Amino acid sequence: MQTRMMSQFMLRTAIYSGSNTRALVPDLFKGLGAKRVLLLSDRGLEQVGVVEKVAQIFSLTSRGNGPELAGMFLDITQDAESKCVNAAVRHAREIGADGLLAVGGGSVLDTVKGVKYALHKGLSDIKEAIPGGLLYEQFPEATHIPIPHISVPTTAGTGSEVSPIAVIFNEDIQMKTNIINPFISSDIAVLDPDLTVGLPPAITAFTGFDALTHAVEALASPTATALTDAQALHAIRLIEKNLPEAVANGANVVARMEMLQASLMGITAFSFALNAIPVHNFAHAYGALFRIPHGLANAVFLPVVMESIPSLYLPKIRELAEALRVKAAPDEDPSGILAKTVEKIRLLQVKTGLPQDFAQYSLTEEDIKRSILAVSSDPAAVNFPMPKELIAAVGQRVVPLTVN
């Protein structure tokens, strides 16, 4: 742990948790000073009734005594595409919205952070803000963004409702780009487990693995601190305990609530220990190239990367093993503990019905070659570049090739 280095830890988002906490949203917006709120979500959540569950709350608010739901933008697609951000910015300006309500998973939450940033900076194309793939703003360049912003996550995975990071897909260059700014996170996150009970088992599983990956990479980070370790380790404990139950019994509101809080803790640890993130590096690149859902990509890559780069995980392998309830003798060799820990993660994959490779995507040897440049040029590679041979070797393990 780098105790002599300067570190920062900032959780500036207020958090309201519990069943039916969505009912608080209009009053929370009123407290933030919003009068005309734009609700942003996706068509899938509209179809299953989640959008209506949130939208109807505004109709119950006394007229003239609270903010108005001025409009809805529901055309957000996978990966927070730049074109979705830009279309939502246009709509927000057209209806004169002064508050943003994000209801959805990571793609929706990240899109809305992009919308907020573009509105604040007067941009019409979010790609202008991130020409090189990474925009990293800290004080004093980063300044307060006075746009009331509430997020209601419907998946327990990205934790994007509280993170200072927005991952925006640039279609032109096929890259997941990043805005990092302490003020783009929500003012308030409302964690209502009732809105996650209908999430299908497969999506519950891979979003849960996204949260687990955040926590594991935070723990392994060379710039981790006691503050990030506390969040990461407890997130891992909660996920190991609750993810199989949330997948098997989606109506278990207690497990759903625990997963929402674990997701939030995982991304908090990840955001403020941010350094070496090879699993996310692979997941970003493969997600951008082959449109593999982010959580699924992380789930497949996590155990493979841990085995391929053991030196990154060995320093804290005992703590990680303990959090995952892996038994290890006091004098046991760290390499042996790492092997047991990876085995436990694979068992968790099996328990939650996740694949261990990308067989369903029919990738080829040529695709593995394409991925080498994508992994190397991803913004995540800046802090932890990997040799091309390693990138190719990991690719070979996750892409089953048909032998003629």
N, C-alpha and C positions, 0 to 999 in steps of 0.2 A: 504494500500500500504506500502510495506516494505522499507521505505525511508532510513533506517539506514544500510541496508544490501548492500554489494558490488553487483553490477549488471554489466552486459555487454550487449552491443548492437552493432552488427557488420553486416553491409550489404556490403560485399566486392565484390559482383558481379556487374559489369557494366550492365546497362539495356538500350536496344534500343527498342522502341515501335513504332508501326504503320504499316499500310498496306504495304506489299511488303518489309518489312525490312529484310526478308530472303535474299534479293539480296546482302546485305552487308556481308554475312557470309564469303566468301573467303577472302575479304580484312581484315576482323577482324582477321581471322586466320593468315594471313600474318603478321599483326601487332603483334600477339602473338608469332611469330617465327616458326609456324608449316609449314612443307613441305609435309608431307604425312598424310592425314586426313582419319580416319575411321568413317563412318556414321553408327550409331546404331539406329534401329527402330524395328517395328514389322510388321508381315505379313498383319494385317488388314490395317495399314496405307499404306503399299505397294499396296494393292488391290484398295484402293480408290484414289490412285495417289499422295498422299502427299509426299511420299518418292521421287518420280520422280521430283516433283516441287522444292524440295530442291537440289537434286543431280544434276539436269541439270544446276544449276547456276555455278557449277565448270567448265562445258564445255564451258561456255561463257567467262571464265577468260583467258586472253592471255597466250599462252604457254610459260613456262619459267619465267612468271612474277607473278606467284601466287602459292598457295599450290595445290597439286594434290589430287583428291579424290582417295585414294589408294585402298579402298575396302568398302564393306557394310556388316554389320551383322544384319540380320532381324529376327532372331529366338528368340526374347524376348517374354516371356509369362507373364500372369497375376502374380502380386505379386513379381516381381523381384526375381525369384528363383535363388538359389545359383548355380545350374547347368548351367543356362544361363550366369551368371556372369563369371563362369570359362571357358565356351566355348568361350565367347567373348574375354577373356584375351588371350586365346591360339591363336585366329584369329588375334588379334592385334599384337602379337609377330611375328606370321608367315609372316605378310605383312610389318613388320617394321613401323607400324603407330607411329607417334609422336604427333598426335593431335586427340581429340575425339569430335565428333559432335553427340549430343543426339537429336533425333527428335521424340517426342511422349508424352504420358501421364506419370503419376507418376511411373509406373512400368519401363518404358524405362529410365526415368531420374534417378531413383534410381539405376537401373542396371549399368548405365554408371558411376555413382559415385563409385559403388563397383569395377568396372573395373579399374578406375583411381587409387583407393587405392591399389588394388592388384598389378598393374603394378609398382607403386611407391615403394611398400614394397617387390617386388620380390616374391609374393605369386602365387601358382598355384591353391589353393583352398581357396576361400574367407571365408569359414567356420572356417578356422584356426585363423582368426583375431577376431572372435566373439564367442569363445567357451561357454561363459556363457550367451549369449543372448544380452549383451550390452558392447560395446567398447566406452568409453568416454575419448577422448584425448583433452587436452587443452595445452596451453603454459606451459613449454617449450617442453613437449613431442611431441606436434603437430608441425610439421615443414612444410614449404612451399612445395607444390607439383608442380614441374615445368613441368607439362604436359598440353599444351594448351587445353582448354575445353570450348566448347560453347553448350548451351542448347536452343532448340527451342520447347517450350511446345505446344502441340496440344489440351490440355484440360485446363480448368480454374478450378483447384481443389487443387492439392497437393502443388503447389508452389515450387516443389522440385528443380526447376532450380536455386533458390537462397538460399535454406536452407542448414545448415551445418549438416543435418541428412540424412543418407541413411538407408532405411528399406529394409532388405534383408531376403527373406523367406528361412529358413533352412528346407529342406524336411525331413531330418533324424529325427528331433525332433518335427516337425510340429509347428514351432514357427517363428513369425516374429521378427527377431533380428535387432539390431540398431548399426550403426556406427555414432558417433557424433564427428566431427572434423572440425575446422574452415576453413580448406583448401580444403574440398571435394566438396564444392559448385562450380558452374561454374565460370569461369573467366568472361564470358559474357552471358547474357540471351537476346534472341531476341524474343520479343513478337509480333508476326505477326498474327493479328486476321483473316486474309484471310485463314489461315491454320486450323481454328477452325469452319468455317461456315458450314462444312459438318458433324459436330459431331451430331449424332442422339439425339433427344430430351431427351430420358431416361438417356443417359450418360452425357449429358449437365446438367441435373437436379442433378444427384447424385454426380458428381464431384463438382458442385456448392455448394452442402451441405457439402462436405468435407472442402471447403474453409470457409464456414460459421462456421463449428464446430471448425476449427483452431482459428478463431477470437473470438468466444464465450468462448472457454476454455482459451485463452490467457487473456481475460478480467477478467475472474473469478479467475485466478491464484493468489495464495497468494504471489507470487514473481513478480507480474506485476509492471511495472514502468510507468511513464508518457510517455516515448518513445514507449513502447509496446501498451499502451492504445490508443495512437494516431493512430497507424496503425490498431489496432483491430477495433476500433469504426468506422473508415471510411470504412474499408473493409465491415463491417456489413451493413452500409448505402448503399454502392454500390451494394451489393448482393441483398438486399431487393428490390432495384429499378430495377436492370437489369436482375436478374436470370429468372423471369417469361417471360420477353420479349425474352431473348436468347433461352429459351425452345420453346416458341410459334413461334418465327420468327428467325430461325437459321441464316438467311442471314443478320441480322441486325449487321453490322460490328461495329457500335458504342457500342452496348450492349456487343458484344463479346470482344471488347477492354477493356471496363470497368471491365468485369469479369476477364480478364487476370490480370489486375492490382490489383483488389481486392484479387485474389488468392495469388498473390505475397505478398501483405501487410498482409494477414491473416497468412501465414506461417512465415513471419518475426516476427510478434508479438508472435506467438506460440513458435517459436524456442528460443526466448530470454526472455520469461516469463515462460519457461518450468518448470512445477512443478506438480500440480494436474491435470491430464488429464483422468478422469474416462471414458468419452465417447470414447476416442481413445483406452483406455485399453480394453473395451468391443469389439470395432470394430476390433482391432488387433487379439484378441482371437477367435472371431467368424469367422473372415476372414481366419485365419490359419486353424481352425478345419473344417469349412464347405465351404471354398472357396467362401465366399460371397464377392463381390467387395467392396473395402474399403469405397468408398464414399457412397454406398448404406447402408452399415452397420452403418456408422456415421449418415446418415439421419434418420434411424429408431431409433437409440439409443438416439439421442440428446434430444428430448422432454421428453422421459421416464426417462432418467438420471437426467435431471433438476428437474423433479417432485420428484424423489426418493432421491435426495441429495440437498434439498433446501438451506441448510446452506452455500453451496459453492457459490451459485448464488445471494443470497439476498444482500450482501454488495454493489454490483454495479448494482442492478436490475433496478434502475431508468435510469442510463446511457444506459444500454442495451435496455430497453423499448423505450427510445427516439430514438436510432439509428434504431430500427425496426419500427418507426412511430406508436408506441402503446401509446394511450392517457392515461395519469394518472393524477389524481388530486394531488395538492401539499401535501395534508394531507392524501393521500391514503395509506393504510397499504401495506408494502412491499410484504407480502404474496399474496395479491390481485393483485399486479402489476406482480409478478412472474407468477401467473395463466394466466393473460392476455397475457403475453409474450410467454408462452408456447402455448397458443391458436393461437397466430399469427404465430409461427413456424409451427404448424400443418396445418394452412391455407396455408402457403407457400408450404408445402408438397403436399397438394391437388392441388394447382394451377399448380404445376410442374409435376403432375402425379406420384408422388412417393408413394409407399406403406407405411403403418404405422406399419407393422410387417413383419415377414419372412415366411408368409404362403406358398410362392412359393417354399420354400426349404424343406417342409415336415419334419421339425425337430420334435423330440420326447422328452418325459420326460427324457429319458436316455441321450439325447444330452444336455439338460439343466444341468444335473449332471456332464457330461464331461466338460462343459464350466466352472464350478466353479474352477477347478484346473487350467485351461488354463488362466482364468482371473487373478487368484491369482499369477501365476508364470510369467506372462508377464512382461517385463522390466518396463512398465508404472506403475506397481503396487508398485514399490520401494518407490516412493514419496507419494503415496496416496493409501495405502492398504484398501481394502473394506471387511467387514465381509462376510462370506459365505452366510449368510441369505439374505443380500442385493443383492449379485450377483445372487442368485437363484430367488429372487423376481423380479428383472429386467428381467431375462430370461423368467419368466412366462408371463410377459407382452408383450414380443416381439415374443414369440413362441406360436401361437394358437394351442391348443391340441384338437384333435378330441375326443369327448365323445361318447363312445359306448352305 
